[in-house]
Amino acid sequence: MKNPIIGITIDEGSNDTYSKFPWYAIRKNYSESIDKVGGISIFLPQNLEKIPYYLEIIDALIITGGDFDIDPKFYGQKINSSEIKLKNERTVFEYEITKKAIKINLPVLGICGGQQLLNVVLGGSLIQHIPDTVKTTINHEQKNPRNEASHKVIIKKETKLHEITKVDSMFVNSAHHQAVDKLGEGLIINSHSEDGIIEGFEHQSLNFCLGIQWHPEFLIDNKDIEIFRALVENSRKKN
């Protein structure tokens, strides 16, 4: 059996921090985490016309995070926070490829902003800026380095995430100012922080459709790698 091919969405930009010309970028630890559990990573340029070809090639999809937000019009709202930053081209691409991946029951893992995108694709909505809505002592945009833990998440029993990790809690990093509000259709919560913010969800009927609000690719908790292992193992079923 061939090693599964995992498609990973990538960030884009046009500022000159990397190049004077438009660029794509992604942290290496996304693909390195897939490598560790026997998958083969490919990065997916934001070309809407190529989506059908991407979906023929890949055995699973990872929707990554980034320093931007989904335009609230995608979930029927107007912008109500000055903290919102948009990347419309990336959002449209990720929305379309995720929608089509779900339609063919391809294994999907949404990470941080990718979880939020996945929720919106399934008809859910987002908290546009956590400090405006939730009273909490947890800093969901942690000040310490991203490769360090920030807070604990509680994992609900009798969920796929609990089956994957085999623990009731994990220590995770946190790099988001938005969060899931109303859950999308077919989703259930599988983890939350101690202030009630949704930290993870999963689809009740799809083969593997998981959203994680933290960044497991940093492998901070020793159970983070199991999330990638589960994705790769489920993606073998397509072959």
C-alpha positions as CSV (number, residue, x, y, z in Angstrom):
1,M,0.0,0.0,0.0
2,K,1.4,3.4,-1.0
3,N,2.0,6.1,1.5
4,P,-0.9,8.5,1.6
5,I,-0.6,11.9,0.0
6,I,-1.7,14.7,2.3
7,G,-2.5,18.1,0.7
8,I,-1.7,21.1,2.8
9,T,-3.0,24.6,2.2
10,I,-0.5,27.4,2.3
11,D,-0.4,31.1,3.1
12,E,0.1,33.9,0.6
13,G,1.2,37.5,0.7
14,S,2.5,40.4,-1.2
15,N,4.5,42.4,1.4
16,D,8.3,42.5,1.1
17,T,9.1,40.6,4.3
18,Y,9.9,37.6,2.1
19,S,10.0,38.9,-1.4
20,K,9.2,42.0,-3.4
21,F,6.8,39.8,-5.4
22,P,3.7,37.8,-4.4
23,W,4.7,34.7,-2.5
24,Y,3.5,31.5,-0.9
25,A,4.8,30.3,2.4
26,I,4.2,27.6,5.1
27,R,6.0,26.4,8.2
28,K,8.0,23.3,7.8
29,N,6.5,21.6,10.9
30,Y,3.3,20.9,9.1
31,S,4.9,18.6,6.6
32,E,7.4,17.3,9.1
33,S,4.6,16.1,11.3
34,I,3.1,14.2,8.4
35,D,6.5,12.8,7.5
36,K,6.8,11.4,11.0
37,V,3.7,9.2,10.7
38,G,4.3,7.9,7.2
39,G,2.5,10.4,5.0
40,I,3.7,12.4,2.0
41,S,3.0,16.1,2.0
42,I,2.2,18.3,-1.0
43,F,1.5,22.0,-0.8
44,L,-1.6,23.3,-2.7
45,P,-1.3,26.6,-4.6
46,Q,-4.4,28.7,-4.5
47,N,-5.7,27.9,-8.0
48,L,-9.5,27.4,-8.1
49,E,-9.4,25.7,-11.5
50,K,-6.9,23.1,-10.2
51,I,-9.1,22.0,-7.3
52,P,-10.6,18.9,-9.1
53,Y,-7.0,17.8,-10.0
54,Y,-5.8,18.3,-6.4
55,L,-8.6,16.2,-5.1
56,E,-7.7,13.4,-7.5
57,I,-4.2,13.4,-6.3
58,I,-4.5,13.8,-2.5
59,D,-5.8,11.2,0.1
60,A,-6.5,13.8,2.8
61,L,-6.6,17.6,3.3
62,I,-5.1,19.8,6.0
63,I,-6.4,23.4,6.2
64,T,-3.8,25.4,7.9
65,G,-3.9,28.5,10.0
66,G,-2.6,32.0,9.3
67,D,-2.5,35.6,10.5
68,F,-5.9,36.6,9.0
69,D,-9.6,36.0,9.4
70,I,-12.5,34.7,7.4
71,D,-14.7,37.5,6.0
72,P,-17.9,37.4,8.2
73,K,-20.0,37.5,5.0
74,F,-19.3,33.8,4.6
75,Y,-21.4,33.2,7.7
76,G,-24.0,35.8,7.2
77,Q,-22.6,38.6,9.4
78,K,-20.9,42.0,8.9
79,I,-17.5,42.9,10.3
80,N,-18.0,44.0,13.9
81,S,-14.4,44.2,15.1
82,S,-11.4,46.4,14.1
83,E,-9.2,43.4,14.7
84,I,-10.4,41.6,11.5
85,K,-7.8,41.1,8.8
86,L,-8.8,39.5,5.5
87,K,-7.2,37.4,2.8
88,N,-10.0,36.9,0.4
89,E,-8.2,35.0,-2.3
90,R,-7.0,32.4,0.2
91,T,-10.3,32.2,1.9
92,V,-12.2,31.6,-1.3
93,F,-9.8,28.8,-2.3
94,E,-9.8,27.1,1.1
95,Y,-13.6,27.4,1.2
96,E,-14.1,25.8,-2.2
97,I,-11.6,22.9,-1.8
98,T,-12.9,22.1,1.7
99,K,-16.5,22.1,0.5
100,K,-15.6,19.7,-2.3
101,A,-13.4,17.5,-0.1
102,I,-16.3,17.1,2.4
103,K,-18.6,16.2,-0.5
104,I,-16.4,13.2,-1.5
105,N,-15.8,12.3,2.2
106,L,-12.1,12.9,2.0
107,P,-10.4,13.0,5.4
108,V,-10.0,16.6,6.5
109,L,-8.1,18.2,9.4
110,G,-8.6,21.9,10.1
111,I,-6.0,23.6,12.3
112,C,-6.6,26.9,14.1
113,G,-7.9,29.2,11.3
114,G,-8.5,26.0,9.3
115,Q,-10.8,24.8,12.0
116,Q,-12.8,28.0,11.8
117,L,-12.9,27.7,8.0
118,L,-14.2,24.1,8.3
119,N,-16.9,25.2,10.7
120,V,-18.0,28.0,8.4
121,V,-18.1,25.7,5.4
122,L,-20.5,23.4,7.3
123,G,-22.8,26.4,8.1
124,G,-21.4,27.5,11.5
125,S,-20.4,30.9,12.6
126,L,-17.5,32.5,14.5
127,I,-16.8,34.8,17.5
128,Q,-15.2,37.7,15.7
129,H,-13.0,38.8,18.6
130,I,-12.9,36.8,21.8
131,P,-12.1,39.7,24.2
132,D,-15.3,41.5,22.9
133,T,-17.5,38.5,23.8
134,V,-15.9,36.2,26.4
135,K,-14.7,37.1,29.9
136,T,-11.7,35.0,30.4
137,T,-8.3,34.9,32.2
138,I,-6.9,32.7,29.4
139,N,-4.9,34.6,26.7
140,H,-5.8,32.8,23.5
141,E,-3.2,34.9,21.7
142,Q,-0.4,33.8,23.9
143,K,2.6,36.1,24.6
144,N,5.1,33.3,25.1
145,P,6.6,31.5,22.0
146,R,4.3,29.4,19.9
147,N,6.4,26.3,20.5
148,E,5.4,26.5,24.2
149,A,2.2,25.5,25.9
150,S,-0.3,28.2,26.9
151,H,-3.2,26.5,28.6
152,K,-5.1,23.2,29.1
153,V,-7.9,21.8,26.9
154,I,-10.4,19.3,28.2
155,I,-11.1,16.4,25.9
156,K,-14.6,15.0,26.0
157,K,-15.0,11.2,26.4
158,E,-16.7,9.1,23.8
159,T,-15.4,11.3,20.9
160,K,-13.0,10.5,18.1
161,L,-10.4,12.9,19.6
162,H,-10.5,11.1,22.9
163,E,-10.2,7.8,21.0
164,I,-7.2,9.2,19.2
165,T,-5.4,10.8,22.1
166,K,-6.6,8.4,24.9
167,V,-6.3,11.3,27.5
168,D,-8.8,13.6,29.2
169,S,-6.7,16.8,28.8
170,M,-3.8,18.2,26.9
171,F,-1.5,21.2,27.3
172,V,-1.6,23.2,24.0
173,N,-0.4,26.5,22.5
174,S,-2.9,29.2,21.5
175,A,-2.6,31.7,18.6
176,H,-6.1,32.9,17.8
177,H,-8.3,35.9,18.6
178,Q,-11.4,34.3,17.0
179,A,-13.2,31.1,17.9
180,V,-16.1,28.8,16.9
181,D,-19.5,30.2,17.9
182,K,-22.4,28.3,16.4
183,L,-21.3,24.8,15.3
184,G,-21.7,23.7,11.7
185,E,-24.1,21.0,10.6
186,G,-23.2,17.5,11.8
187,L,-20.5,18.7,14.2
188,I,-20.1,17.9,17.9
189,I,-17.6,19.5,20.4
190,N,-14.7,17.2,21.3
191,S,-12.7,19.6,23.4
192,H,-12.8,23.0,25.1
193,S,-10.7,25.3,27.2
194,E,-11.5,25.9,30.8
195,D,-13.3,29.2,29.9
196,G,-15.6,27.3,27.6
197,I,-14.1,28.3,24.2
198,I,-14.5,25.5,21.7
199,E,-11.0,24.0,21.1
200,G,-12.0,21.1,18.8
201,F,-14.9,19.5,17.0
202,E,-15.6,16.5,14.8
203,H,-18.2,15.4,12.3
204,Q,-20.6,12.7,13.5
205,S,-21.0,10.9,10.2
206,L,-18.1,11.7,7.9
207,N,-15.1,9.3,7.9
208,F,-12.6,11.8,9.3
209,C,-13.5,15.4,9.7
210,L,-11.7,17.0,12.6
211,G,-11.1,20.6,13.7
212,I,-8.4,21.6,16.2
213,Q,-8.0,25.2,17.5
214,W,-4.4,24.8,18.7
215,H,-1.4,24.0,16.5
216,P,-0.5,20.3,17.0
217,E,2.2,20.5,14.4
218,F,4.5,22.0,17.1
219,L,4.2,18.7,18.9
220,I,4.2,20.3,22.3
221,D,2.1,17.7,24.0
222,N,3.1,14.1,23.4
223,K,-0.4,13.4,22.1
224,D,-0.2,16.0,19.3
225,I,1.5,13.5,16.9
226,E,-1.4,11.1,17.3
227,I,-3.7,13.6,15.6
228,F,-1.6,13.4,12.5
229,R,-1.2,9.7,12.8
230,A,-5.0,9.3,12.8
231,L,-5.3,11.5,9.7
232,V,-2.8,9.5,7.8
233,E,-4.2,6.1,8.9
234,N,-7.7,7.2,7.9
235,S,-6.4,8.5,4.5
236,R,-5.1,5.0,3.7
237,K,-8.7,3.8,3.4
238,K,-9.0,5.8,0.2
239,N,-6.3,3.7,-1.5
